[in-house]
Amino acid sequence: MKEFVENPEIEIREVASIEELQSCVELQRKVFGLPDIEISPVRHLIVTKSAGGFTLAAFHEDKIIGFVLSVPMFKGEQRALYSHMTAVDP
């Protein structure tokens, strides 16, 4: 198993702007090669945040090089986050 190594050139934080969300959409296209109907659009990422989820991204020199989309889920009274999608720029 590989050991986690910190990289000060990579910043991981929640996506904060429409432009950053759009970069996540473009990264989906690049990584998955799916038709547009299968891509999670910006509005889906916004609704996910409004419902209690989040989109975290890895930034290198202000460019998104990867992201994870976590969607809230509920089972009875229990709340959890479901990792819906992860994409990393090859």
C-alpha positions in Angstrom: 0.0 0.0 0.0 1.3 3.4 -0.9 1.9 6.0 1.8 0.1 9.3 1.5 2.6 12.0 0.5 1.6 15.7 0.9 2.2 17.9 -2.1 2.3 21.7 -1.3 1.6 22.4 -5.0 -1.8 20.8 -4.8 -4.7 22.5 -3.0 -7.8 20.6 -2.1 -10.9 22.6 -1.3 -14.6 22.9 -2.0 -15.4 24.2 -5.4 -16.6 27.8 -4.9 -17.7 29.4 -8.2 -19.7 28.6 -11.3 -16.5 28.7 -13.3 -15.0 26.0 -11.1 -18.1 23.9 -11.4 -17.9 24.3 -15.2 -14.3 23.0 -15.0 -15.6 19.9 -13.2 -18.1 19.3 -16.0 -15.3 19.7 -18.6 -13.2 17.3 -16.7 -16.0 14.7 -16.7 -16.1 15.0 -20.5 -12.3 14.5 -20.7 -12.1 11.6 -18.3 -15.2 9.6 -19.0 -15.9 10.4 -22.6 -19.6 10.2 -22.0 -22.3 11.8 -24.1 -23.7 15.1 -22.7 -26.8 13.4 -21.4 -24.7 11.3 -19.1 -22.6 14.2 -17.7 -23.6 15.8 -14.4 -24.2 19.4 -15.3 -23.4 22.5 -13.2 -27.0 22.7 -12.0 -26.7 19.1 -10.6 -23.6 20.1 -8.7 -25.3 23.2 -7.3 -28.4 21.3 -6.2 -26.2 18.7 -4.6 -24.6 21.4 -2.4 -28.0 22.9 -1.6 -29.1 19.4 -0.4 -26.1 19.0 1.9 -23.5 17.4 -0.4 -20.3 18.9 -1.8 -17.8 19.0 -4.6 -14.2 19.0 -3.6 -11.5 19.6 -6.1 -7.7 19.3 -6.4 -6.2 22.4 -7.8 -2.7 22.7 -9.3 -1.7 26.3 -10.3 -5.4 27.3 -10.2 -6.5 24.5 -12.6 -8.8 21.7 -11.4 -7.0 18.4 -11.9 -9.5 16.2 -10.1 -12.7 16.3 -8.2 -15.1 14.3 -6.1 -18.9 14.8 -5.9 -20.5 13.6 -2.7 -24.3 13.4 -2.6 -26.3 13.3 0.7 -28.3 10.2 1.3 -30.7 9.2 4.1 -31.8 5.9 5.4 -34.4 6.4 8.1 -32.9 8.8 10.5 -29.4 8.1 9.4 -27.6 10.6 7.1 -24.5 9.8 5.1 -22.6 11.0 2.0 -22.5 8.9 -1.1 -19.5 9.3 -3.3 -21.2 9.7 -6.6 -18.3 10.5 -8.8 -14.5 10.9 -8.8 -12.5 12.2 -11.8 -8.8 12.8 -12.1 -7.2 14.4 -15.1 -5.0 11.8 -16.8 
